[in-house]
Amino acid sequence: MHGTRILDEADRLMTVCNSCRYCEGLCAVFPAMEMRRAFSDGDLNYLANLCHSCGACYVDCQFSPPHEFNVNVPQTLAIARAESYAAYAWPRALSGVFARNGLVISVVAALSMAAFILGFAALNDRSVLLGVHTGPGAFYKLMPHNTMAALFGAAFLYAILALVMSVRTFWRDIGTPIGGRADGSSIFQAIRDAGELRYLHGGGVGCYNEDDKPTDRRKLYHHLTFYGFLLCFAATSVATLYHYLLGREAPYPWWDLPVVLGTLGGIGLVIGPIGLFIAKSRRASELLDEKRYGMDVGFIAMLFLTGLTGMLLLLLRETAAMGPLLALHLGAVFALFITMPYGKFVHGIYRFAALVRYAQERKTGA
Amino acid sequence: MSSKYDVLVIGGGNAALCAAISARRGGASVLVLEGAPKFYRGGNTRHTRNMRCAHDAATEILTGPYTEQEFWEDLLRVTGGQTDEVLARHMIRESKDILNWIVEQGVRWQPSLGGTLSLGRTNSFFLGGGRAMLNALYLTAERLGVDIEYDAEVADLVIEDGMFLAARLKRPIKGEIEIRATSLVAAAGGFEANIEWLKQYWGEAADNFLIRGTPYNRGSILKMLLDKGVQEVGDPTQCHAVAIDARAPKFDGGIITRHDSVVFGIVVNKNSQRFYDEGEDIWPKRYAIWGRLVAAQPDQIAYIIFDSTVVTSFMPTLFPPIAGQTIAELAGKLGLDPAALEKTITEFNAAVRPGTFDHTILDDCVTEGITPPKTHWARKIETPPYLAYPVRPGITFTYLGTRVNKESRILMADGKPSANMFAAGEIMAGNVLGKGYAAGIGMTIGSVFGRIAGREAARYAKN
């Protein structure tokens, strides 16, 4: 018996699946399962995070409901996965945030944006807040660069710390032999597998979302979202380097690297989350972890808001709307950063760790 | 659904869908009547995982060549010669092209699954298993414009002088409807789920059979055809039957209830007596005889008994083994006489000769001086906990069928081919399989004869 009902169910399913194995060509979950005959909590959390929710094993399974064996691997692993986020959260005291995640994320986002607006309003003259600013340093008329860098740097560092602590616990739990370290080639393999979403394709035919036809487009939308996010992150990083190394202050002209990266990324961060949201709302209920709808949508919404406010800021930065939009954008980004360790963002971190573990297992057989 | 088609296909599995697709590609309008609800569509195909096809060279997923001659020799051996050589050789020849044709219909292959290495050269595995294969065929059929009706129970066939005219379809709400078609492909499987019919040949023993597929494989189309002057083929007691876990559900337990542990231990009946050489041959060549062997034992039950040293030698099982620290304790849990089981195991252990164990070859671990002997892989059962799986006959499909010719055309009792009736799949498997089985051959029969039947049915309809 395991600690939770969902892990008991995952164990039951893995026992059924391990005596069948028809799905072993579909993804990484089943080959990893076949390397085991019994499943610890850590094993099940590993398999749960290895699952990309492509849905193929449900559509292909002769024992899925209404069959009495009631085999529903995607949904069971989705629930187990979400519960694992809470179980590995650092500090432990904040694991409850996952229980009402949609609510928490909305409140944090609202507070964060409100704080920036109020802060801007309180600390700046009305003419500054609603004024038209152009040329280098325009943004910093509203908020000094060093304050901005310190605030976001601190939020980002905290997020990194919390994520590292969480994933360490996860890694220890899933890693046998104990104390096993990740090696370079396994990490490289995992980067490739994650980068191309190798296991989000139903074994080659495509993924399933709303029905039994492999017409799902989540892979495309996820790529837009993920690479959009990375491009935006790169834009910010380049801009930071410009500021400190070259002494060049934002805003930059449209053709300059930070703006080009940010624009491309912003487009991805607007379109991708919309696509993911539509896919999520159409997803067949038997594949969905309905309790975690708020968490999923909360994260999608945060990414969308970040992309949208960023794009609006770019378009309207030479108008009087710049001040309020900057407040909204910074509020969204700040909320995104501080909630990273306590929302759907963590799926990428745990899945990456699981992919590293899988690459390792495939190589060494242990 | 209209009430007149070129080709009517009755059934919804591999053979039926191959026939429907092939007829539709031949230009015919096609209706498929599947008696099961959508989830249970496809009969036994939903539980399959591979197909045996001849090929002259290794492929991406097959480890080496498997020639027509070798396939034929395998078939000859498993059936003990009880096969129609002309039909069988024709099927084997056609199977070569099926490897590609079925991919064109959307089915995807993968290398042999974990735990089935001995089939890696001869059998092509479906990526995602049989239901994935079926899903692909259904998607293709729908895309091509084949009409498909589920829960479509055929009440009667109108056949006059060997000529199919129409099928009467029972509909739960709207009452009966008559569907006319120019030709018929009967691909509705055997009668394994029809316990009453099985009892005609097996008596009360059939009550103890477990049926590995859905409860919809009742053989009603087969019965109608045989009642209307179609020539019968095959021994009605012959079927594909394996030993499956006695704790499995009555229907549709599929592949996961089977046991691969026979060669690692001994098998006793309810009197604690051994009854067959557990080490006769490599397991994949023998697994399909154990259903009949158990069916012949009292109360149709047997127990695979082994010890803790071999527990990881075979694939993990759906149901855990029943365990006892002593033979007597295990016997108690199984409801066997402890003294009798102890005696059988003591005698077996004393008969085991030293040897070098290797389950991948016919090794030299044998017994001496007991009947029946265990001629390979015989090792003492002496390390507790002692473990057991109770097993019963699990019937996959029956071999009684309709006789056909090379065109998959049904032959009438007088030997004349029907003008417009064709059969494919398990409903005519008895033409090729008089008895015995070789892994994946049921799917070969389905795809090859399904494709031929669909093509010929369309050709007849379009002329």
Interface residues (C-beta under 8 A of the other chain):
Chain A: T15 V16 N18 S19 C20 R21 Y22 C23 E24 G25 L26 P31 E34 R37 A56 C57 V59 D60 C61 Q62 F63 P66 H67 E68 G203 G204 V205 D212 K213
Chain B: F39 R46 H47 R49 R108 Q110 P111 L113 G114 G115 F125 F126 L127 G128 G129 G130 R131 A132 N135 A136 L139 P249 D252 G254 I255 I256 T312 M315 P316 T317 L318
